[in-house]
Amino acid sequence: MSTGLRSPEVRSGLGLIGRTLLGYRKVSAAAIAGALLWMGALVAIPYLIGSIIDDAISAGDRTRIAPLVGWLVAAGLVQGIGIGVRRYFGFKLSYRAETDLRNRMFEHLQRLAFNFHDQTSTGQLMARASSDLSQVRLVFAMLPITIANVGMLVIVVTVLIVIDPVLGVVASLAVPTLFASANRFAGKVIQVSFRVQERLADLSEVVEEAVGGIQVVKAYGQEDQEAARLET
């Protein structure tokens, strides 16, 4: 199975994320707006601190300190509000998406033929319905802050270019390398993640069979063999 970033599985997952975001437009927009609000305040705070030092204290113009401090306090409040909005609507989006996917999975399982359920263990289905979908929920929870971080990167590089073109260009040259490294690392993480999820599914299968048939296991004295299955 191909597990790179361009694999069919990853493209299918990205499509699922896109469709889910469209299905919860208002919640998604609120979560992203909160993240962008937080990002804007986070970028503005260092600028305001620099203005207080350079334009007020160092310049000896103490009349500008109070207004700039007021703007700094306002930026801090906006940052706090942005964090609250991002977390509330981000987690709301993630849990709604997880619930929707669980319902869709259950409806799909009900439509499958009987031979599928004969060939597939309950442990495998439990792992898919719990561990796998929990990972999907984390993706939706982190999506708003990821978008905000990308926006912050663009703004910071732009500000650097405006303040010091040479420094800005040098900093921007590191961006492609950063994305290439992240892309390569993500490809390896995806492979490991797939293997971990498969092993969790296998473990759930063994545990479900052992617990469900505990009386048979004890009757035939197979405790050691079942314990060995868990270790492997």
For each residue, the residues with C-beta under 8 A, 3 or more apart:
1: 7 9 194
2: 7 8 9
3: 7 9 10 187 190 191 194
4: 7 10 187 190
5: 10 183 186 187 190
6: 10 11
7: 1 2 3 4 10 11
8: 2 11 12
9: 1 2 3 12 13 194
10: 3 4 5 6 7 13 14 190
11: 6 7 8 14 15
12: 8 9 15 16
13: 9 10 16 17
14: 10 11 17 18
15: 11 12 18 19
16: 12 13 19 20 136
17: 13 14 20 21 139 140 143
18: 14 15 21 22
19: 15 16 22 23
20: 16 17 23 24 97 100 101 140
21: 17 18 24 25 28 93 143
22: 18 19 25
23: 19 20 100
24: 20 21 27 28 93 96 97
25: 21 22 28 29
26: 29 30
27: 24 30 31 89 92 93 96
28: 21 24 25 31 32 89 93
29: 25 26 32 33
30: 26 27 33 34 85 89
31: 27 28 34 35 85 86 89 90 92 93 143 144
32: 28 29 35 36 143 144 147 148
33: 29 30 36 37 85
34: 30 31 37 38 81 82 83 84 85 86 87 88 89 90 144
35: 31 32 38 39 82 86 90 144 145 147 148
36: 32 33 39 40 82 147 148 151
37: 33 34 40 41 78 79 81 82 85 86
38: 34 35 41 42 79 82 83 86 148
39: 35 36 42 43 82 148 149 151 152 155
40: 36 37 43 44 78 82
41: 37 38 44 45 75 76 78 79 82
42: 38 39 45 79 152
43: 39 40 46 47 152 155 156 159
44: 40 41 47 48 75
45: 41 42 48 49 72 75 76 79
46: 43 49 50
47: 43 44 50 51
48: 44 45 51 52 68 71 72 75
49: 45 46 52 53 72
50: 46 47 53 54
51: 47 48 54 55 56 68
52: 48 49 55 56 57 64 65 68 69 72
53: 49 50 56 57 58
54: 50 51 57 58 59
55: 51 52 58 59 61 64 68
56: 51 52 53 59 61 62 64 65 68
57: 52 53 54 60 62 65
58: 53 54 55
59: 54 55 56 64
60: 57
61: 55 56 64
62: 56 57 65
63: 66
64: 52 55 56 59 61 67 68
65: 52 56 57 62 68 69
66: 63 69 70
67: 64 70 71
68: 48 51 52 55 56 64 65 71 72
69: 52 65 66 72 73
70: 66 67 73 74
71: 48 67 68 74 75
72: 45 48 49 52 68 69 75 76
73: 69 70 76 77
74: 70 71 77 78
75: 41 44 45 48 71 72 78 79
76: 41 45 72 73 79 80
77: 73 74 80 81
78: 37 40 41 74 75 81 82
79: 37 38 41 42 45 75 76 82 83
80: 76 77 83 84
81: 34 37 77 78 84 85
82: 34 35 36 37 38 39 40 41 78 79 85 86
83: 34 38 79 80 86 87
84: 34 80 81 87 88
85: 30 31 33 34 37 81 82 88 89
86: 31 34 35 37 38 82 83 89 90 144 145 148
87: 34 83 84 90 91
88: 34 84 85 91 92
89: 27 28 30 31 34 85 86 92 93 144
90: 31 34 35 86 87 93 94 140 141 142 143 144 145
91: 87 88 94 95 141
92: 27 31 88 89 95 96
93: 21 24 27 28 31 89 90 96 97 140 141 143 144
94: 90 91 97 98 137 138 139 140 141
95: 91 92 98 99 137
96: 24 27 92 93 99 100
97: 20 24 93 94 100 101 136 137 140
98: 94 95 101 102 133 134 136 137 140
99: 95 96 102 103
100: 20 23 96 97 103 104
101: 20 97 98 104 105 133 136
102: 98 99 105 106 129 133
103: 99 100 106 107
104: 100 101 107 108
105: 101 102 108 109 128 129 133
106: 102 103 109 110 129
107: 103 104 110 111
108: 104 105 111 112
109: 105 106 112 117 125
110: 106 107
111: 107 108
112: 108 109 116 117
113: 116
114: 117 118
115: 118 119
116: 112 113 119 120
117: 109 112 114 120
118: 114 115
119: 115 116
120: 116 117 124 125
121: 124 125 205 208 209
122: 125 126 205 208 212
123: 126 127 201 202 203 204 205 206 207 208 209
124: 120 121 127 128 201 204 205
125: 109 120 121 122 128 129
126: 122 123 129 130 204 208
127: 123 124 130 131 132 197 200 201 203 204 205
128: 105 124 125 131 132 133 201
129: 102 105 106 125 126 132 133
130: 126 127 133 134
131: 127 128 134 135 197 200 201 204
132: 127 128 129 135 136 197
133: 98 101 102 105 128 129 130 136 137
134: 98 130 131 137 138
135: 131 132 138 139 193 197
136: 16 97 98 101 132 133 139 140
137: 94 95 97 98 133 134 140 141
138: 94 134 135 141 142
139: 17 94 135 136 142 143
140: 17 20 90 93 94 97 98 136 137 143
141: 90 91 93 94 137 138
142: 90 138 139 145 146
143: 17 21 31 32 90 93 139 140 146 147
144: 31 32 34 35 86 89 90 93 147 148
145: 35 86 90 142 148 149
146: 142 143 149 150
147: 32 35 36 143 144 150 151
148: 32 35 36 38 39 86 144 145 151 152
149: 39 145 146 152 153
150: 146 147 153 154
151: 36 39 147 148 154 155
152: 39 42 43 148 149 155 156
153: 149 150 156 157 175
154: 150 151 157 158
155: 39 43 151 152 158 159
156: 43 152 153 159 160 171
157: 153 154 160 161 168 171 172 175
158: 154 155 161 162 168
159: 43 155 156 162 163 168
160: 156 157 163 164 167 168 171 172
161: 157 158 164 165 168 169 172
162: 158 159 168
163: 159 160 167 168
164: 160 161 167 168
165: 161 168 169
166: 169 170
167: 160 163 164 170 171
168: 157 158 159 160 161 162 163 164 165 171 172
169: 161 165 166 172 173
170: 166 167 173 174
171: 156 157 160 167 168 174 175
172: 157 160 161 168 169 175
173: 169 170 176 177
174: 170 171 177 178
175: 153 157 171 172 178 179
176: 173 179 180
177: 173 174 180 181
178: 174 175 181 182
179: 175 176 182 183
180: 176 177 183 184
181: 177 178 184 185
182: 178 179 185 186
183: 5 179 180 186 187
184: 180 181 187 188
185: 181 182 188 189
186: 5 182 183 189 190
187: 3 4 5 183 184 190 191
188: 184 185 191 192
189: 185 186 192 193
190: 3 4 5 10 186 187 193 194
191: 3 187 188 194 195
192: 188 189 195 196
193: 135 189 190 196 197
194: 1 3 9 190 191 197 198
195: 191 192 198 199
196: 192 193 199 200
197: 127 131 132 135 193 194 200 201
198: 194 195 201 202
199: 195 196 202 203
200: 127 131 196 197 203 204
201: 123 124 127 128 131 197 198 204 205
202: 123 198 199 205 206
203: 123 127 199 200 206 207 230
204: 123 124 126 127 131 200 201 207 208
205: 121 122 123 124 127 201 202 208 209
206: 123 202 203 209 210 226 229 230
207: 123 203 204 210 211 230
208: 121 122 123 126 204 205 211 212
209: 121 123 205 206 212 213
210: 206 207 213 214 217 226 229 230
211: 207 208 214
212: 122 208 209
213: 209 210 216 217
214: 210 211 217 218
215: 218 219
216: 213 219 220 222
217: 210 213 214 220 222 223 226
218: 214 215 221 222 223
219: 215 216
220: 216 217
221: 218
222: 216 217 218 225 226
223: 217 218 226 227
224: 227 228
225: 222 228 229
226: 206 210 217 222 223 229 230
227: 223 224 230 231
228: 224 225 231 232
229: 206 210 225 226 232
230: 203 206 207 210 226 227
231: 227 228
232: 228 229
